[in-house]
Structures are given as structure tokens and as C-alpha cells.
Amino acid sequence: MSYLPADTRYDAMRYNRCGRSGLKLPAISLGLWYNFSGVDSLENARAMIRRAFDLGITHFDLANNYGPPPGSAEENFGRILSQDLAAYRDELVISSKAGYWMWPGPYGEWGSRKYLIASLDQSLKRMGLEYVDIFYSHRPDPETPLEETMGALDHMVRSGKALYAGISSYSLEQTRQAAQILRALGTPCLIHQPKYSMLHRWIEDGLLGVLAEEDIGCIAFSPLSQGLLTDKYLRGVPADSRIGKSGEQLDWGDSATQAIVAKVRQLNEIAQARGQTMAQMAIAWVLRHPGMTSALIGASRPAQIEEAVAAQQNLHFTDEELQAIEAILAGNNPQ
Ligand SMILES: NC(=O)c1ccc[n+]([C@@H]2O[C@H](COP(=O)([O-])OP(=O)(O)OC[C@H]3O[C@@H](n4cnc5c(N)ncnc54)[C@H](OP(=O)(O)O)[C@@H]3O)[C@@H](O)[C@H]2O)c1
């Protein structure tokens, strides 16, 4: 069936300025790491993209290797774009990345100019695009000079194949250096994409401060810690969950697992008192930083996207709530 986006799509979403750039990103963005690949239902993927766009999610995040097989998430996204969203390209911010293993041999991963530029060309073909809005160095390369990796990003922007440059999972010091090199080249670093959630807080130890000083935006990936920060695992592992499908099992006898589940159970009570689900509170908590541009969620069904977007109905935390959350996360709140 042909798709007409909802007229109301810009009514409820907040759009936050990304660093000091001219670009705004939706407070909630959708990533296609899981559930959009060659082994997933294309109809479900399509329903999720449509629902997201209808709710004001203008930013879709990909990478060369998202699959399985690697590349298939970009191919499927390209299909959905051409079927449903071709007329709306100028309303979309599409990102891709390169850094992890993509093809055999010495030029298929890390941060060389050779790999990054070839990979972007492949991504554009897979998605049927002339340009991506943001292209990321997916991870720092300990062996390639940072000048070369940043020079490749600068080249992509100058050649019009990417509009903005970003970095992902760079440490505080690497971020400072990358920002300096990019600035000197005349292509400012738009954005950093780090992992950040109640269970992964490394960016609080200085990175957020560096991003503020350097006027770089921040988009936090895995704000739900891949589903752990929802209420779904409180009563066991559902077969259709990410953990259930992976064939792995949470080891309920393991003390680390028990400690996480016990914390989520307590956090869930705070969420309920705020009139939110656990997932909504986890997203709101990530967005509480003034420098946080967007929370980059994943989803396996349209209802999860609706739930995430509704987190915006309560983004405010009282000091008491924040302290109670800290106490639970620190394990100082035995029940
Ligand atoms: N730069 C990097 O190195 C990097 C690394 C990882 C991810 N990322 C980006 O970040 C994006 C998001 O990562 P992520 O998928 O780990 O994010 P996430 O938001 O932490 O986890 C998403 C998963 O949580 C579950 N979920 C979501 N909403 C839920 C709800 N309301 N109730 C219960 N369960 C819910 C779903 O899994 P199930 O329903 O299947 O259980 C969903 O697939 C990726 O797609 C990618 O774009 C980037």
C-alpha cells in the first residue's frame, strides 16, 4: 500500500540543535543495527520506519556492517526509502559509518582513507543515495594516524558525499584531537556517538565536558542497554526478545545478572511513580543532559517506537528522583 506520512508528524517531537551547527536532530532517533537486516521481516522493518517518520523521527542511523549479512540493513533501508520516502529525502537525516570489519583483506576495516572512502561509496550504492547526511568514523584506529582518518571525513564532506562528519566511541583525548584536526581542515566535527545509559556511564567522566567545550553534539547509542533497561526481563527472558532470539540466556543464578535485574525492578517503581514505563524513564534520563542532542534507540516493533517517543511527555527529573536513581544504580538501596 502506498504511504502518505502523517500531517501531524512535526507536532510532538522536540528537535535539538546539534552542537553549534545549523542541524537539529530529533530527541529520539532510530538505529537499524538490529531488526532491519536480510534475516528480518521487511514488512515489519517498513512498518517501523513509517511509524517513526509519522511520529517526527527524522533521523535514521546505519552503518556499513549492520546485518546479517553485513550491508543488508542499508539495502533494506534503501528499498524502504525508494518505496515510501523518496519524496521526503530533504526531511531526513541519514547517517552511516565505517570502522568495523566489512570485507576481507587489509582494506576492509579500521580507519584508513582507502577503507573509509570505499566503504562510503558502497553504502551510498546500497541505500540508493547520492549523499548521507552524517558519516562517522565508527571506532578509533590505533594504527592509522588520526590526521588520515579525519582527512578522509573532510574529503567526503568536500566531495558532497556526506554533509557532516562524526566520530563514534572515541575517547576523551581522541575526541579533542579529532576536533582540532577537523577544525583545522575546515570541516567541524558535528557529533559524537557514544554508548550511554544508566548502565554505561563513561561519558560522564569528562567526555560530555569536552563536547560542550568543542561545540560538538552528542547522540547516545543503546540508551536502553539493548532492552535491559525496560520491564521486559523482569519476569524472565521472552522468546521474542533480543536476548531470547540470540540463543543466549540471562543466567538467573549469576549474581551480576541478579544485581542488574534487582536494580531495574527498583528503577521501574520510580518510573511508574513518574507516570512512565521503565523504557521511557531510561530515555528521559539520557536526555537530561543539556548537551545531549538525541537518544538513539533500537526497536523490534512499531509499538516500542511509540513508547519511546511518548517519553518526551516527562523529561523533567526532580532532585529527589535523580538521587533515588543514583542510590539504586550504586547498589545503595537494598530492598
Ligand atoms: N556507534 C556504535 O558503535 C553503535 C553500537 C551499537 C548501537 N549503535 C546504534 O544505536 C542504535 C540503538 O542500539 P540498540 O538497539 O542497542 O538500542 P537500545 O534502545 O538500547 O535497545 C533496543 C532494543 O531494546 C528493546 N526495546 C526497545 N524498546 C522497548 C520497550 N519499550 N520495551 C521493551 N523492550 C524494548 C528491543 O529489543 P527486543 O524487543 O528485540 O528485545 C530493541 O531492539 C543501533 O541501531 C545503532 O544505530 C551504535
The ligand as an SDF file (V2000), in Angstrom:
LIG
                    3D

 48 52  0  0  0  0  0  0  0  0999 V2000
   28.2810    3.5400   17.2200 N   0  0  0  0  0  0  0  0  0  0  0  0
   28.2670    2.3030   17.6480 C   0  0  0  0  0  0  0  0  0  0  0  0
   29.3250    1.6560   17.8260 O   0  0  0  0  0  0  0  0  0  0  0  0
   26.9410    1.6530   17.9430 C   0  0  0  0  0  0  0  0  0  0  0  0
   26.8690    0.4410   18.6610 C   0  0  0  0  0  0  0  0  0  0  0  0
   25.6150   -0.0860   18.9430 C   0  0  0  0  0  0  0  0  0  0  0  0
   24.4660    0.5850   18.5130 C   0  0  0  0  0  0  0  0  0  0  0  0
   24.5800    1.7420   17.7940 N   0  0  0  0  0  0  0  0  0  0  0  0
   23.3910    2.4550   17.2750 C   0  0  0  0  0  0  0  0  0  0  0  0
   22.4350    2.5870   18.3110 O   0  0  0  0  0  0  0  0  0  0  0  0
   21.1970    2.0330   17.8700 C   0  0  0  0  0  0  0  0  0  0  0  0
   20.4020    1.5310   19.0340 C   0  0  0  0  0  0  0  0  0  0  0  0
   21.1150    0.4840   19.6940 O   0  0  0  0  0  0  0  0  0  0  0  0
   20.2910   -0.5920   20.4990 P   0  0  0  0  0  0  0  0  0  0  0  0
   19.3890   -1.3270   19.5740 O   0  0  0  0  0  0  0  0  0  0  0  0
   21.2610   -1.3540   21.3360 O   0  0  0  0  0  0  0  0  0  0  0  0
   19.3980    0.3910   21.4320 O   0  0  0  0  0  0  0  0  0  0  0  0
   18.5120    0.1860   22.7170 P   0  0  0  0  0  0  0  0  0  0  0  0
   17.4440    1.2160   22.5670 O   0  0  0  0  0  0  0  0  0  0  0  0
   19.3510    0.2220   23.9410 O   0  0  0  0  0  0  0  0  0  0  0  0
   17.8850   -1.2870   22.6200 O   0  0  0  0  0  0  0  0  0  0  0  0
   16.9050   -1.5440   21.6630 C   0  0  0  0  0  0  0  0  0  0  0  0
   16.2130   -2.8620   21.9640 C   0  0  0  0  0  0  0  0  0  0  0  0
   15.5540   -2.8220   23.2140 O   0  0  0  0  0  0  0  0  0  0  0  0
   14.2900   -3.4710   23.1340 C   0  0  0  0  0  0  0  0  0  0  0  0
   13.2490   -2.4610   23.3750 N   0  0  0  0  0  0  0  0  0  0  0  0
   13.1340   -1.2270   22.8150 C   0  0  0  0  0  0  0  0  0  0  0  0
   12.0580   -0.5910   23.2980 N   0  0  0  0  0  0  0  0  0  0  0  0
   11.4840   -1.4200   24.1980 C   0  0  0  0  0  0  0  0  0  0  0  0
   10.3590   -1.3230   25.0260 C   0  0  0  0  0  0  0  0  0  0  0  0
    9.6050   -0.2200   25.0210 N   0  0  0  0  0  0  0  0  0  0  0  0
   10.0550   -2.3560   25.8300 N   0  0  0  0  0  0  0  0  0  0  0  0
   10.8160   -3.4660   25.8370 C   0  0  0  0  0  0  0  0  0  0  0  0
   11.9040   -3.6320   25.0700 N   0  0  0  0  0  0  0  0  0  0  0  0
   12.2360   -2.6100   24.2440 C   0  0  0  0  0  0  0  0  0  0  0  0
   14.1840   -4.0260   21.7170 C   0  0  0  0  0  0  0  0  0  0  0  0
   14.7070   -5.3470   21.6900 O   0  0  0  0  0  0  0  0  0  0  0  0
   13.7920   -6.6710   21.6120 P   0  0  0  0  0  0  0  0  0  0  0  0
   12.3480   -6.2670   21.5410 O   0  0  0  0  0  0  0  0  0  0  0  0
   14.2610   -7.3710   20.3980 O   0  0  0  0  0  0  0  0  0  0  0  0
   14.1580   -7.3980   22.8560 O   0  0  0  0  0  0  0  0  0  0  0  0
   15.1120   -3.1210   20.9500 C   0  0  0  0  0  0  0  0  0  0  0  0
   15.5890   -3.6850   19.7600 O   0  0  0  0  0  0  0  0  0  0  0  0
   21.6180    0.9710   16.8660 C   0  0  0  0  0  0  0  0  0  0  0  0
   20.5640    0.6040   15.9810 O   0  0  0  0  0  0  0  0  0  0  0  0
   22.7240    1.7050   16.1290 C   0  0  0  0  0  0  0  0  0  0  0  0
   22.1670    2.6260   15.2110 O   0  0  0  0  0  0  0  0  0  0  0  0
   25.7880    2.2870   17.5040 C   0  0  0  0  0  0  0  0  0  0  0  0
  1  2  1  0
  2  3  2  0
  2  4  1  0
  4  5  1  0
  4 48  2  0
  5  6  2  0
  6  7  1  0
  7  8  2  0
  8  9  1  0
  8 48  1  0
  9 10  1  0
  9 46  1  0
 10 11  1  0
 11 12  1  0
 11 44  1  0
 12 13  1  0
 13 14  1  0
 14 15  2  0
 14 16  1  0
 14 17  1  0
 17 18  1  0
 18 19  2  0
 18 20  1  0
 18 21  1  0
 21 22  1  0
 22 23  1  0
 23 24  1  0
 23 42  1  0
 24 25  1  0
 25 26  1  0
 25 36  1  0
 26 27  1  0
 26 35  1  0
 27 28  2  0
 28 29  1  0
 29 30  1  0
 29 35  2  0
 30 31  1  0
 30 32  2  0
 32 33  1  0
 33 34  2  0
 34 35  1  0
 36 37  1  0
 36 42  1  0
 37 38  1  0
 38 39  2  0
 38 40  1  0
 38 41  1  0
 42 43  1  0
 44 45  1  0
 44 46  1  0
 46 47  1  0
M  CHG  2   8   1  16  -1
M  END
$$$$
